[in-house]
Amino acid sequence: MLKAWIRSKKLIGMTVIALVAIVVAGCQALNGLDFNAMLKQSLGTTSYESSETVEFKLLLNDGAEAGLSGAEAEIMNLIANVKLSLTDVKTDERKGMSAEGSLDLGAKHIPFALMINNEAAELKLDGAKKPLYLSLTDPEAEAAASTDDEAIMKAGKQIVDAVSGYAIDNLPNPANLSVKPGQETVHGDTVTGMNVHAELKGRELLDWLKGYVDALMADKEGLKSMLSSLLETLQSQAGAIEASPADSLFGSLPKEDEKQEAVNKAADEIADALKQFKDTIAQSEKEDAEEMDALLNDGTYVKGDLFVDGKLDIRKAAIEAAVSLEGVTAPGTVDLGPGNAELQEQSPFKGIWMKVTTDRWNVNGDVQPAQPSKSQPVLDAESLMNMEGYEVLNQFDKGSDVYDLLRNQAHISKQTLVMSPEFSRNAPIITPGGVTIIPLRYAAESFGATVKEEKDGSIRVQDGATNTSLLLKKGSSNAIINGKTVKWTFPMTVVDNKTYVPARDFAKALGAQISWEADEDDFKLLILVREP
C-alpha cells in the first residue's frame, strides 16, 4: 500500500514536472541546461523535504449565483476557491511520508497533519476529537509482499527508466523558453543554479501537442528500444509484477524466440494508437474549428518557472495553468443566435485557473518522516465509513469548520426515506379512514434506529440520532416516547406479517418532515426527511 501511495505521490510531483515538460523540455540543451537530464533526474528522486501549495479556482461570471438557492451558491463558492497548503513535508520512498498543512474551501480553513508508512496512515484534523487511523496491512499478503518489495522497487525503477527515455527524449521545445543563471533562497539556504521560464498559450498548446505526437511516431527505433527494455524487465521480475499494465502490452510474456515479434506487435499497436490520436486532432480542427479557436485563446495557457541546482535537482517550481471559457458555448446549451446573447451567456463559469508551487531541499538525503502511532486513542477509518452521518458528526467539535462543512454544506446527516404505494416492496398503506401507515422496521432501520421485540410482545425502537426511545404495543394507539405516553392516530397493526404504524406520528417522534409528492410520471411518493 505504501509503495502504491508513494507512486501516487510521485505522480502528483510528476504532474507538476509534466506541466513544465510541456513548456521547457526538448532534445537540446539551452544555456548549458540539459532539460531531458533534469526530468530524468526528477524521476529518480527517492527522498526529499518540501513545502507545497496547490490552488484551484473556478472563475465565475458576474451574476453567477443568480437563480441558485442559498445552499447551492454556498457550495459553488466552496469549490470555486480551493487551496491545499503543505508545510514540513518529509518523503522517503521506504520510510513513508509526513506533512502538516491546511485545506481551504472558500472561507473554510481546516488544518491537518498526515503521517503514512508501510503499516498505517494517520490523519489529525483540526476539530476532530481523535486522529483518524487507517491500517494499510493485509495479514494474509504481508508475508508474501515482504519478499517481493525489493524486486518490485527495482523493477519499477527499470520500467521508469525505459519509458521515460522514449517519452522525454522526444519532447519538443516550446516557442517561449528562457534559461538564466541565478541564485535563489530555498529553506533559508542560498542556492546557485539556473532559472527556467517557459510558456505556451492558445494555439501554441495544440501545435506543441501535435509536434510531440509527430516526434513519438517518427522515433520507431526509440519505441522498439523502450519496449525491448520493458519486456526484459517484465521477464526478469515476472512474479513480482504479474498482471501489471506493462505486462498487458504483450498479452502474455513471450518465449525467448518470440520476443522480437512481441516487441514489433506492441510497437505497431502503439503507433496505430498515436496515429488515431493524430487523426482525431485533425478531425476536430476541421469539424470543430470555431469551438477550438474559442477555447484556444490567449486566456488558455500553461507557464512555469523552475530553479534547478548544479545537480539538476528541481529545487523550486511555480506552475500556472488556465483555461478560458469565454466565447465557448456551455456544454448542453443551444446556440440561440446573436439576438439572444444575454441568454447564451448564462454559464456561471468563464474559466478555470490552477497553480502549483513547491520548494524542495535535502533532495535524496537522510529524511525522517514522522510516523503514525496508535499509542493514543484513535478513530479507525473503517469504522468511520460504517457510521451513520450523525455518528460521524459526533466525532467532531461542533464549533469547528470541518463540522460546519460536513453538516451544513455536505449535509452528511441528512436522511431521506422515499416510499411508493405502487412500486415499493415496503409500500405505505392508506387506511379507509385516510390515515397513512408505514412498515415500522423498514422505516426505523432506514433512519439508523434499532428495532427490538420485548418479552411481552411490545416493540421498542431506539433512535440514536435523536436519543429517542419508542415503546409500542400491537393493537394499541398509545406510544410511550421517552417514558411519556402519547396517543397516536392509528394503532400499531400487522399486515402480511409486517408491523405498521401511522406515518405522521412516527415521523414526528423521530424528528422528520413528511409529505406526499409526485414524480416525473405523476406517481405519488411518500417522503420522510430529517437532518439530526
N, C-alpha and C positions, 0 to 999 in steps of 0.2 A: 504493500500500500504506500509506504513512504516513497519507494522508487517511482511509483506512478505519480505521486504528488509532486516530487521533485521535478519529474519530467514536465508536469503541467506548469509548475512554477517557472521552469526554464523556458517553457513555451511562451509564457507571458513575456519573459525577458526577450525571447527571440522575436515576438511580435513587434516589440519596440525596435529591435535590430532590423526586422524585415521592413518596417516602415521607413527606416533610414536607408536600407538597402535599395528601396525604390528610387531614392534620390541621390545616393552617394557612392554606390558600388559600381565597379567596372573592371575591365580586364587590365587597364593600365593604371599605373601609379600616377599620382598628381602631387607635385612639390615634395617628392620623396616618400609619400604615404601610400602604402600598398593596401587598398581597400579590401581586396579579397583575403589577404593575410589577416587583416583586422577582424573581419567577420568570422573567419575560421578560428581565430584565437578566442573569440567570444563563445563559440560553440564548445570549446574545451574547458571553459571555466568550471571549476569544481567547488569553489568556496569563495565567499566574499561577505563584506558588511556594506550596508547601504541605507539610504533614505530615499523614499519614492513617493510620488503623488500621481494619481490618475484622476483627471477631471473630465466630466461629460456634461454637455448642455444641449437641450433642445431649444433652438432659437425660435421663440414664439412670435407670431404676428400680433399686431395691435388688435385688441378685442378678442384674443384667443379664448378667453373664458366665457364669452357671450354664449348663452344657451346651455351652459353646463350647470349642473347642480353644485351646491357648495362643496359636497364631498368629492365630486368629480374634479372640480377646479383644484381642490387641495391635493388630490392625488397627482394631477398633472404638474403642479408646481413642485411636488416632491421629486418626481422623476426627471423634471426639466433641469434640475441643478443637483448633480451628484459629484461628490469629491471623496476619494479614498486617500488618506494620508498615512504613510508608514514611516516610522522612525525606529532607529536602533534595530534594523533588520540584520539578522545573522543567519546565513545559509551555508550549509555544508552538505555535500552530496551523500555522505554517510551518516552524519550525526543528526540531520534534520534541519529545522528552521524555527526561528522565533522572531517576533516583531511586536512592537507597540504601535498603536495608531488610532485613527478615528474614521468614522464614516459619517459624512454629512449628506443628508437628504433634504433639500430645501433648507428650512430653518432648524431641522432636527440635527443634533450633534451627539454621536454615540461613540465614546472612547472604548477601546478594547485592547486586550493583549492576547497573542496567539502563540502557542508552542506545539510543535509537531516533531515526533521522532518515529522510529520503526514500530513502536508499540501502541502509541496513542496520540490523540490530539486534544488539546485543552484550550478552551476559549473563555476568557474573562471579559464579560460585557459589563459596561457601566450600567448599573441599575438592576443587574441580575443578583439574586440572593446567594447563588452558588455558581462556581465555574461550571461550564458545560464540558463534559468529558466524553470522548468517543474512542472506544478501543479499536485498534486497527489490526489486531492479530486474529488469525484463524488457527485455532489449535490443531486442526487436522492437517492444514497445509504448512504450518510453521516449520516443521522438521525438514520437509522436502525443500521448502523455499530457501532455507538457510544454506543448503548445499549448492543452490543454483545462483545465489546472489552475485558472487564474483563473476561467474560465467555470463550472466545477464548483463552486468555492468560493462564487461569487456566487449561483448557483442554489440551492445548499444553504442559504444564509442566508435566501433568499427563501422557500424551502419551509418552513423552521423558523418564520419569522415568520407565514406563512399558517396553518399547522397549530396553532401554539401559541396564536394569538389565540382560535380556537374552543375548543380543548381547555382552556386555562387560564381563560378568562373565565367558563366555566360550572362551575368547581369550587365546590361549596358549602362553607360554613363548617362546621367541626365543632362539637360541643357544648361541648368544653373547649378554650378558646383564651384566651391572655392575652398582652398586649404591654406591656412596661415599659421606660422609658428607663434606660440604664446605661452602664457602661464595662467594657471587657474588655482583657486583655493578649494581643496577637497578635504572636508572633515578637519579643517584647521591647518592642513599642510599645503605648502606651495608646491605645485607640480608643474614641471616643464613638459610641453608636448605640442600637439598640433590641434588647432581649431578648425573644424569642418563645418561648412554651411552648405546646405543643398535645398532645392525647392523645385517642385513641379506643380503646375496649376492648369486647370481647364483641359484643353485638348492635349497638352503635353503628357498628361497621365495616360491617356489612351495610346498615344504614339509610343510612349515608353513600354507599355504592356505589349503592344504589337511587336516592337523590336525585340523584347525578351523572348516571346514565343518563337519568332523567326530564328533567334540565336540558338535556342534549345533544339529546334527542328534541324538546323544546319549541322549541329555538332553530333552526328551519328556515332562517330567513334567514341566520343566522350560518354554518350549514353550507354553504349555497349560496355565500355570500360567500367562505368559505375555499376551496371547490372552484374558484371562478372565478379567484381569485388563484393557486391551484396550477396551474390549466390555463394561465394566461398565462405563468407561469414555465417550464413544460414546453415551451410553444411557442417561447418566446424562446431556449431553450437546448436545442433538440431533439437536436442532435448530441452535445452533451456528456453528457446524461443519458439517452441512448437506453436503452430497456428497463429503466428504473428501476421500483421498486414503485409509485411515484406514477403513472407512465405507464399501468400496468395498470388503474388505476381507470377509465380512459376507453377501455379496449380499445386503440384506436389514436388518435392525435391527430386530432381532428375538423377539418373545414374551418371557415372563419370563420362561415358562415351556419348551422353545425350546433353551435356552441359551447354555446348555451343549452340545447339539447336534451341534449347530452352531460352538462352540469352537472346538469340535473334528473334524468337517469337515474342518475348516480353518487350523487346525494343520496338518491334513493329506495332504492338498494341499501344504503347505509349506514344509513338509517332502518330498513329491514327487518332488518338485522343487529342493530341496537340493540334492536328490539322482540323479536326472537328471544332475545336475551340476557336481556332483562327477563322474558320468559315462562319461560325456563329457571330463573331465580332463583325465580320464584313457584312453579313446579312442585316445585323442590327443597324450598322451605319447606313445601309441602303434603305431599309424599311422604316426605321425609327429615327431618321436624321434629325427631325425637329426636336424630338424629345431629348436626344443625346446632346444636341447643341445647347438646349436649355439647361441640362444638367451639368455639362462640362463647361461652365462659365468660370470667370476668374475667381468667383467665390468658392469654388471647389478646388481644394489644394492639399498637398502634403509638404511639410517643410520640417527640416531637422537641423539641430546644432549639436555637434559632438565635440568632446575633448578627449583625445587619445594620447596616452602617455608613450614613453620610449619603448615599452614592452608590447605595444599595440593593444593594450587593455583599454576598453572604453571606460573612462572614469566619470564623465558627466554626459548626460544626454537630455535634450529637450525636443520632443517630437510633437508636432501640432498638425492636426488634420481637420478639414471641414468639408461638408457637402452642402452646397447652396441649393435650395429647392425653389427659389424664386423663379417664376416662369415655368415651373414644372406642374402639370395638372396632377392634383392629388389622386392617389390610387382609388379607383372605384367611382370617380366623378365623371360627369359627362361634359364635353365641351359645349357650352351654352352659347357660344358666339360672342363677337365683340360688343354687342349691345347689352350683355349680361355680365360684365367684368366683375361687378360687385359681388354677385352670387358665386362667380367662378373662383374667387379668391378667399373662400371661407375656410380653407385648410388652416388649422391652428398653428402649423409649423412652417417656418421659412428656411430652416436649415438645421444641421447637426454639427456640433463642434466637440473636439476631443483633444486633450493634451496630456502627455505623459512625461514626467521629469524624473531623473534618477541621478544620484551621486553614489559612486562606489569607491571603497577603499579596502585595504587588506585583501586584495584580489589573489586567490589561490594561496592565501596564508593560513595561519592557525586560527580558525574561527570556532568559538564555543557557543552554540545556540543554547538558550535556556530550555530546560526540559519540563514536560508535563509531569504533574505529581498527583497521586491520589491520597497523599497524606492528610489532606484537608477534606471536609465534606464537599462532594461534587454532585452535580446532576447528570446522570447518564443520558447521553443524547438519544439513545434508542428508546429509553423510557419516555423522553420528551415527545418523541414522534407518536407515541401511542396515547398521549393525553388528549382530553377534550380541550377545546380552545380556552375555556375559563380556567382550567387547571394550569395551562401554560402561563396565562396571565398571572396566576398566583405565585409564579416563580420570580416575578419582577416587582420592584418597588413602584407603587402607584404614581409617585411624583417624577419618575424617570422618563426621558424622551423615548426610550425603547418601549416602555409600557404604553405610552400615548400612541406611538406609531402602530403597535400591534393591535391595540383595542380600537382606536378612533379612526385610523386610516386603513389598516388591513382588515379590521373587524373580524379577527380570528375567533372571537367568542360568539359571533352571530350564528344562530341555529334556525334553520328553516325546514319545516315539515309540510310536504305537499301530498294531498290525497285526492284521488279521483273516484267519484261514485261509480263511474262506468268501467275504469280500467285498472284501478289499484287492487292488488291482492288483499291488502288490508284497507278495504274501502269504508268510508263513512256511511252511516245509515241515517236517513231522515225518518223519524217515527211518525205515526199518524197524527200525533199532536204537534208536529212541526219542530221537535227537538232533534238536533243533530247529535248522534252518538258515534264514538270512535273506539277502535281497539286499544285497550289500556296498555298492554305490554308493548305493542309496537310503538305507540306514541311516546311512552315514557322512556323506553330504551333509545329511541331516536334522539332524545334530548340528553342522553347520557345518564339517566336515572336508573336505579336498580329496582326490580320488582320481585317481591318475595311473598310466598303464601305462608301465613301463620298457622299454628296448630289448630286454631278454632275455625279455620277456613277463610278468615278475613285476609285481605291483601294489603301489604304495606309497600308504599312507593317512597324511596329515599332519593331526593334530588340534591346532589352535592353542589350544583351551581347556585341554587338559591337557599341552600340549607333548609329545605322544606321536607317535612315528613307527612305523608298521607296514609290514613288507615281507612280502608273501605270494606264494606260487607255486602255480599251478594244479596240482591233484593231490597237493599236499604238505600234511601236517598240521603242519609246522613253521612257526611265525610268528616273525619277528625283530622284537622290540619294543624300540625304543631300543637296538639293537645286540645284544640278548641273545636267544638262540634259546629259544623256549617251544613245547612240544608241545601242539597243540590236539586236541580230542576228535573232530574230523572234518576231512578235507582240504578245501581250497578247491575248489569244484565248480561247473561250468557247467550250468545247467538252462534250456532255452529261451533261449539266448543271454544269460542273466543269471548273474553270478558270485555264488555263495552261500558263506557262512561260518557256522560254528557260533555261534548267538546268544549263549550264555552266555560263551563265550571272548571274543567281540567286545565284549560289554558290560563284562566285567571289565577288558579292556585300555584302554577309554575311560572307566572310572570310573563306569559306570552300574549301577543296580539293575535286575533283570529279574524278571518274574513273569507268570503266567497268571492272568487274571481273567475273570469273566463279566459281560456287560452285562445290561440290564434284561430282555432277551428270552432270557437264558441262553446267548447265543453266546459262545464263548471268544475272548478277546483277549490278544495278547502285548504287554506293555507294558514299555518301557525308559525309565527316568527317571534323570536326573543333574542336578546343580547345581554346575557347576565354579566 
